Amino acid sequence: MSDTPPDRLSVNPNSPYFVRELLERGVGIKFKGVERRDVEEYSISEGWVRVALGKKTDRKGNPLTIKLVGPVEAWFQSGGAAAAAEGEENAEG
């Protein structure tokens, strides 16, 4: 698995950009130089993030989101397969 997150990722299971394995690793997002933890979806190449608009929901119960435009950086918070293998080696030794 790659050490760079995909160009676009969503936390909504109904989205075509939802990938559970990547989200389980934890993805950090920095938007306009500030780390954000409320991002629902992002696109690095297009330069935008979608964040929940308070506690408001649509009629299907999904959070209402707003699209913010600006520079986006993404990274994995955990190492994934390489870190898992390393952790197993440390546990054995």
ZADOMAR-209152 format. One record per atom (N, C-alpha, C): residue in three letters; x, y, z. Coordinates in steps of 0.1 Angstrom, whole numbers, padded with zeros to 4 digits, always signed. Atoms other than C-alpha are relative to their C-alpha. Last residue first. Layout:
N
ALAXYZ
...
***
This chain:
93
GLY-0013-0001-0004
GLY+0114-0100+0199
GLY+0002+0003+0014
GLU-0007+0013-0001
GLU+0080-0112+0189
GLU+0013+0000+0008
ALA+0008+0008-0010
ALA+0061-0080+0197
ALA+0007-0014+0002
ASN-0003-0005-0013
ASN+0088-0059+0179
ASN-0007-0008+0011
GLU-0014+0004-0003
GLU+0085-0080+0148
GLU+0004+0004+0014
GLU+0000+0014-0002
GLU+0047-0077+0148
GLU+0014-0005+0004
GLY+0005+0002-0013
GLY+0050-0039+0152
GLY-0001-0015+0004
GLU-0011-0004-0010
GLU+0073-0037+0122
GLU-0005-0003+0014
ALA-0011+0010+0001
ALA+0048-0057+0101
ALA+0011+0003+0010
ALA+0005+0012-0006
ALA+0020-0034+0112
ALA+0010-0011+0000
ALA+0000-0002-0015
ALA+0041-0003+0105
ALA-0005-0012+0007
ALA-0014+0000-0004
ALA+0048-0015+0069
ALA+0001+0002+0015
ALA-0006+0013+0001
ALA+0012-0024+0063
ALA+0014-0001+0005
GLY+0006+0010+0009
GLY-0003+0009+0074
GLY+0007-0013+0001
GLY-0008+0005+0010
GLY+0020+0036+0089
GLY-0006-0011-0009
SER-0007+0012-0004
SER-0005+0055+0109
SER+0007-0006-0012
GLN-0005-0001-0013
GLN-0015+0091+0105
GLN+0006-0012+0006
PHE+0005+0011-0009
PHE-0016+0090+0068
PHE+0005+0002+0014
TRP-0010+0010-0003
TRP-0011+0123+0050
TRP-0007-0011+0009
ALA+0005+0012-0007
ALA-0032+0150+0033
ALA+0012-0009+0003
GLU-0011+0010-0001
GLU-0025+0186+0022
GLU-0006-0012+0008
VAL+0003+0011-0008
VAL-0052+0210+0008
VAL+0013-0009+0001
PRO-0010+0010+0001
PRO-0048+0245-0006
PRO-0002-0011+0010
GLY-0013-0005-0004
GLY-0080+0265-0008
GLY+0010-0012+0000
VAL-0011+0000+0011
VAL-0117+0262-0015
VAL+0013+0005+0006
LEU-0010-0011-0002
LEU-0143+0253+0012
LEU+0011-0002-0010
LYS-0012+0002+0007
LYS-0174+0232+0002
LYS+0009+0012+0002
ILE-0003-0012+0007
ILE-0202+0232+0028
ILE+0014-0003-0006
THR-0014-0004+0001
THR-0218+0201+0041
THR+0002+0012-0008
LEU-0001-0010+0011
LEU-0252+0191+0054
LEU+0014+0004+0000
PRO-0003-0014-0004
PRO-0249+0159+0075
PRO+0000+0009-0012
ASN-0014-0002+0003
ASN-0268+0128+0062
ASN+0003+0015+0004
GLY-0008+0002-0012
GLY-0301+0120+0080
GLY+0015+0002-0003
LYS-0004+0014-0001
LYS-0321+0114+0048
LYS+0009-0003+0012
ARG+0012+0008-0004
ARG-0340+0147+0051
ARG+0004-0015+0000
ASP+0010+0000+0011
ASP-0307+0166+0052
ASP-0012-0010+0004
THR+0000+0012+0008
THR-0288+0171+0085
THR-0011+0002-0011
LYS+0011+0001+0010
LYS-0277+0201+0105
LYS+0001-0012-0009
LYS+0006+0013-0002
LYS-0253+0195+0134
LYS-0012-0002-0009
GLY+0006+0002-0014
GLY-0229+0222+0124
GLY-0006-0013+0001
LEU+0005-0013-0003
LEU-0223+0225+0086
LEU-0008-0001+0013
ALA+0014+0000-0005
ALA-0202+0194+0081
ALA-0004+0014+0004
VAL+0001+0001-0014
VAL-0170+0200+0061
VAL-0015+0001+0004
ARG+0014-0001-0004
ARG-0162+0195+0024
ARG-0001-0003+0015
VAL+0005+0009-0010
VAL-0127+0202+0013
VAL-0014+0002+0003
TRP+0012-0003-0008
TRP-0113+0219-0018
TRP-0002-0011+0011
GLY-0002-0010-0010
GLY-0081+0223-0039
GLY-0013+0003+0008
GLU+0009-0011+0003
GLU-0090+0205-0072
GLU+0000+0011+0011
SER-0002-0006+0013
SER-0059+0184-0071
SER-0009+0012-0003
ILE-0012-0007+0000
ILE-0061+0177-0033
ILE+0002+0007-0013
SER-0006+0002+0013
SER-0098+0167-0032
SER+0013+0009-0001
TYR-0010-0010+0005
TYR-0114+0163+0002
TYR+0005-0004-0014
GLU-0006+0004+0013
GLU-0144+0147+0018
GLU+0010+0011-0004
GLU+0008+0011+0005
GLU-0161+0148+0053
GLU+0006-0005-0013
VAL+0001+0001+0014
VAL-0135+0170+0070
VAL-0008-0012-0004
ASP+0014+0001+0003
ASP-0141+0177+0107
ASP-0002-0001-0015
ARG+0005+0014-0003
ARG-0106+0170+0120
ARG-0014-0002-0004
ARG+0015+0001-0002
ARG-0088+0200+0105
ARG-0004-0014+0002
GLU+0005+0014+0000
GLU-0051+0209+0106
GLU-0015-0001+0004
VAL+0006+0004-0013
VAL-0045+0245+0097
VAL-0005-0014-0001
GLY-0010+0000-0010
GLY-0022+0256+0068
GLY-0005-0004+0014
LYS-0005-0014-0001
LYS-0050+0265+0044
LYS+0010+0001+0012
PHE+0007-0009+0010
PHE-0065+0230+0049
PHE+0004+0015+0003
LYS-0004-0013-0003
LYS-0043+0203+0066
LYS-0006+0009-0011
ILE+0003-0010+0010
ILE-0059+0169+0066
ILE+0004+0014+0005
GLY-0001-0013-0005
GLY-0047+0138+0085
GLY-0002+0010-0012
VAL-0005-0010+0009
VAL-0059+0104+0073
VAL-0001+0014+0006
GLY+0001-0014-0005
GLY-0063+0075+0097
GLY+0006+0010-0010
ARG-0014-0005-0003
ARG-0052+0040+0088
ARG+0000+0014+0006
GLU-0005+0006-0013
GLU-0088+0029+0091
GLU+0014+0003+0003
LEU+0006-0008-0012
LEU-0098+0055+0065
LEU+0004-0006+0013
LEU-0008-0013-0001
LEU-0075+0039+0039
LEU-0004+0008+0012
GLU-0013+0004-0004
GLU-0090+0004+0044
GLU+0009+0012+0002
ARG+0000+0003-0014
ARG-0126+0018+0043
ARG+0015-0003+0005
VAL-0009+0012-0001
VAL-0122+0034+0009
VAL+0002-0003+0014
PHE-0001+0006-0013
PHE-0151+0059+0001
PHE+0009-0013-0001
TYR-0014-0002-0004
TYR-0145+0078-0032
TYR+0002-0005+0015
PRO-0010+0009+0008
PRO-0176+0063-0049
PRO+0014+0002+0005
SER-0008-0007+0010
SER-0197+0079-0020
SER+0009-0010-0008
ASN+0008+0000+0013
ASN-0224+0059-0002
ASN+0008+0007-0011
PRO+0000+0013+0006
PRO-0200+0050+0027
PRO-0007+0000-0013
ASN+0014+0004+0003
ASN-0195+0088+0034
ASN+0000-0014-0007
VAL+0003+0009-0011
VAL-0159+0093+0048
VAL-0015-0005-0001
SER+0012-0004-0007
SER-0147+0106+0014
SER-0002-0009+0012
LEU+0004+0010-0009
LEU-0113+0105-0004
LEU-0012+0006+0008
ARG+0013-0003-0005
ARG-0098+0123-0033
ARG-0005-0011+0009
ASP+0003-0013+0004
ASP-0062+0125-0045
ASP-0013+0005+0006
PRO+0005-0003+0014
PRO-0054+0093-0027
PRO-0003+0015-0002
PRO+0014+0002+0001
PRO-0032+0092+0005
PRO-0005+0003-0015
THR+0007-0012+0003
THR+0005+0088+0001
THR-0015-0002-0001
ASP-0001-0009-0011
ASP+0024+0060+0018
ASP-0006+0013-0002
SER-0007-0013+0001
SER+0012+0035-0008
SER+0000+0008+0013
MET+0008-0012+0000
MET+0000+0000+0000
MET+0009+0012+0000
***
